Each structure stands twice: as structure tokens, then as C-alpha cells.
């Protein structure tokens, strides 16, 4: 069985950037993004019936099943960047994976509200925060819930670089990533490319 690193946090909290930095520095690791399952479920529904896909039992069951398959069949670390703030849903997915014998290390990335808003503006491709209305509407609730003890281990990344955040997440899981040898410019290019690749159109 493999090791799963679940990177939690508010929308705009740095989960995806951290996940892909970890993938870069852990040869043989893979990123599994449960959002894709949610988007697929949304596409099967008329737009007016699309709510929060996490409320669908099919999403929660599907995520648990798919991650279990990945952990059973993939030899390297499985990295999951996903906001998950409902304690019941957390238990239903992460708790059940642990009950099944999988090693799951969970980290919640936290930052000041203004820091997260600045990041959301940066990824909204010149449209202010209009495109991120859902993320902004959930921000305060996410920050409050994720600060709870049930979502520890907590990492405040206001003043950490992506590489430093990845180091802290890996250390908490007892893992040692390959050294970070990139310079500032290369890091900036990597962050930009990761952001472009993950622009959402759903």
C-alpha cells in the first residue's frame, strides 16, 4: 500500500501549487485531484440542479474508491489537493481510507484572509474576483472550520514559498523530498504554468 498526502485548505490556499511541487520533488509520485470526479458528476446534471458536488454521496464514495485503487496499485506517494471542511465528509473519506489500512497524512494550509484573496485575484485572469465568487463566498467558513483540531496538522503559509510549504508538508509525513535546486525565476515560471494548467472553466 502507498502513502497518501492530503493537502487541505481554503480555495486559493496554495494546495495545487504545493501538490505539484511535491510531485516534482518525489520521483514516482502522482497527483490525484478529486475535483475531476465532481466536475464529471456536474456534467451529468442540468445546470440548475448543480450544487456543491461534495454533497453528493456518489462523489464521496467515488473519491474513496478511486484513491483506494491508487494507493493499492501505485508504488509512490499519492498527493491529493482538495478542500474538505465538513467533518462528517472528512471522516467518510479520509477516515474510511485509514480504516482500510491506508496511510493518510493530512495537512491544512492556512493563511490570513487578505493573503488568500490576493491569491484568488492572481488566478482569476484579469477578471477581478468575479470568476472566484464561489471561493470568496466560502472563504471565511473554510478558514474557521479548518482551524479546528480535527483538521490538524496546520501549516500557515502566508510567508512561506511554495517550496518551503512543500518541505513542511513532507516533513510532517516523515518523507524527504529531493532538494530544491530551482532559482527564483524557475520557481515563478513553474507557478505560472501550474496556474494556467488549472484554470477552471466548469
Secondary structure, DSSP 8 states (H G I E B T S, - for coil): --EEEEEEE-TTSSHHHHHHHHHHHSTT-EE--THHHHHHHHHTS-GGG---GGG-HHHHHHHHHHHHHHHHH-SS-EEEE-----HHHHIIIIIHHHHTT-EEEEEEEE--HHHHHHHHHHTSTTSTTGGGHHHHHHHHHHHHHHTSGGG-SEEE-TT--HHHHHHHHHHHTT---------HHHHHHHHHHHHHHT----
